[in-house]
Amino acid sequence: MTSLRAETSVADLPTVTFGQRSLMWWGTLGFMVIEGWTLALLLVSYLYLRQSVIQWPPAPSQSPALLMPSINLALMALSVVPAVVVARAGGRLDAPAVKRWLVAHSLIGVAILILRWWDFQSLGVRWDANAYGTAVWMIVGFHTSLLLLDVLDTLGLTLFFFVRRQPVKSFSDAADNSFYWYFTVGIWLPVYLIAYVGPRVI
């Protein structure tokens, strides 16, 4: 009878993984692909409608105002900084830094959501006024739903870190939350250019 003998110990293997080695990272990437394609279809629909009329936006709609959406765009770009710091601190398992920067990330996220109200007011058209109004409200509204869910996720993660000591896996969750935030901010740029700047140039 052959005896079994341990050749390798797994005691030194990491108990948490980050990035592409994490199943959660791949799940997050899957959500990005689905949501990215959905937004792309909405933008293509918007551009298709544009080719069907001479005047854009069609009367009596007005071109969107740019001031508040531009301020919000700048704030969203700024919000990437705490997200990056959280991801790096999470990789170091640095709980105090993760908590500090999650608070900053959460506060900026809430401010972005509040300013999003003015983004909608800047569109210059009701959602039911015409096909243009429906298309532009759907585009901005869809992104707002992603933004809202991401901000709520960040707030919840922040709360968990402050309520009790988190397991090591939570640091990977914090990094994945930042990963999704990059996506949320990144896909806003084409929306901003098409929905707010576009009517002036296309």
C-alpha positions, 0 to 999 in steps of 0.5 A: 500500500502506497503512503501519501505524503504532503509535497506542498503546504498551502498555508502560505497562500493568500486568503484574498485576491485582487484584480483579475485573480478575483472572481468578483472582479470578473463579475464586475467586468461582466456588469460593465460589458452589459451596461456598456452595450446598453448605453451604446445602444441608447447612444446609437438610437439618439444618433439615428434620430438625429439623422431623421430631422433637419433641426436638432434639437427639434423645435421647440426644444433648446440645446442643453445648457453646459454650465452645471453638467460641465461642473459635474463632469469636473467633479466626477473626474476629481472623484477618481482620485479617492477611488484610486487611493482606496484601491491602492490602500485596499491592496496594502490591507491598510484599513485606516486609509481605506476608511478615510478615502471611502468617506471622501469617495462617498461624499463626492459621490453624493455631491455628484448625485445632487448635481445630477438634478441640474444635469436633467434641468439643463437638458431644456426639454421634457422627456415626453415632448418629442423623440429627442426628449425621450432619447436624451432623458433615457440616456442620462437617466440610464447613466444616473441609475448606474451612478445611484447604485454605485454611490449606494454601494460605496456608502454601504461599504463605507458603513461596513468598514466603520461599524465593525472590523472587516474580513480581509476579503472586504479590502478586495471588495473596496478595490472592485468598487473603485474598478466599477467607479472608473467605468461609471465615470468613464462612460459619462464622457461620451454621454456628456459629449453627445447629449450636452455638447452634441446638439451644438455640433451635430 
